[in-house]
Amino acid sequence: MGLKAKNSMENDLDPLAQFGLDAIDLRWTLKDIAVQRSMMINQQHLAQLIELGLVEMREDVPYLTVAGQNTVWLA
């Protein structure tokens, strides 16, 4: 499998790949949520992650969805 085909498959599996370098910041926000550092969460990132279905709010506290859990530890 060529490098281009492999990168394309990884992008299909990673919902953050479309954001380029911003994906790094979004992934750190996911990690902050995963370890319950909610005081440090960028609200703009939170909105994006909710829209992508990677985070959900429960009683005003962000939690990772299953997709979010799978994404946070990729790469």
ZAZA-537982 format. One line per 5 residues: for each residue x, y, z of C-alpha. Coordinates in nm, 3 decimals, always signed. Each point is the difference from the previous one (the first is absolute). Layout:
N
X Y Z  ...
END
This chain:
75
+0.000 +0.000 +0.000  +0.142 +0.337 -0.099  +0.055 +0.289 +0.241  -0.280 +0.204 -0.157  -0.251 -0.287 +0.041
+0.110 -0.055 +0.360  -0.038 +0.372 +0.085  -0.345 +0.000 -0.161  -0.109 -0.297 +0.214  +0.135 +0.165 +0.317
-0.190 +0.319 -0.085  -0.321 -0.202 -0.042  +0.050 -0.147 +0.349  +0.098 +0.331 +0.168  -0.283 +0.255 +0.015
+0.252 +0.270 +0.091  +0.221 -0.049 -0.309  -0.201 +0.257 -0.195  +0.116 +0.275 +0.236  +0.371 -0.022 -0.086
+0.218 +0.156 +0.270  -0.309 +0.103 +0.200  -0.055 -0.373 +0.056  +0.286 +0.011 +0.251  -0.183 +0.255 +0.215
-0.329 -0.187 -0.035  +0.168 -0.326 +0.104  +0.146 +0.174 +0.310  -0.348 +0.125 +0.085  -0.127 -0.358 -0.026
+0.279 -0.111 +0.233  -0.088 +0.277 +0.248  -0.359 -0.125 -0.002  +0.113 -0.363 +0.035  +0.191 +0.079 +0.320
-0.271 +0.239 +0.125  +0.199 +0.324 -0.023  -0.316 +0.186 -0.096  +0.122 +0.334 +0.138  +0.254 +0.021 -0.285
-0.230 -0.082 -0.291  -0.012 +0.234 -0.298  -0.372 +0.066 -0.050  +0.037 +0.039 -0.377  +0.170 -0.339 -0.020
-0.269 -0.149 +0.223  -0.271 +0.119 -0.240  +0.185 -0.154 -0.296  +0.049 -0.330 +0.179  -0.367 -0.017 +0.097
-0.098 +0.070 -0.361  +0.228 -0.283 -0.114  -0.165 -0.238 +0.249  +0.322 -0.052 +0.195  -0.122 +0.168 +0.320
-0.335 +0.024 +0.173  -0.114 +0.209 +0.292  -0.148 -0.162 +0.312  -0.118 +0.236 +0.272  +0.223 +0.277 -0.144
+0.309 -0.226 +0.009  +0.167 -0.112 -0.325  +0.054 -0.373 -0.052  +0.156 -0.189 -0.287  -0.231 -0.208 -0.214
+0.120 -0.342 -0.117  +0.118 +0.167 -0.322  +0.179 +0.261 +0.209  +0.171 -0.269 +0.208  +0.116 -0.172 -0.318
+0.125 +0.327 -0.148  +0.180 +0.142 +0.301  +0.268 -0.266 +0.003  +0.056 -0.025 -0.377  +0.345 +0.098 -0.125
END
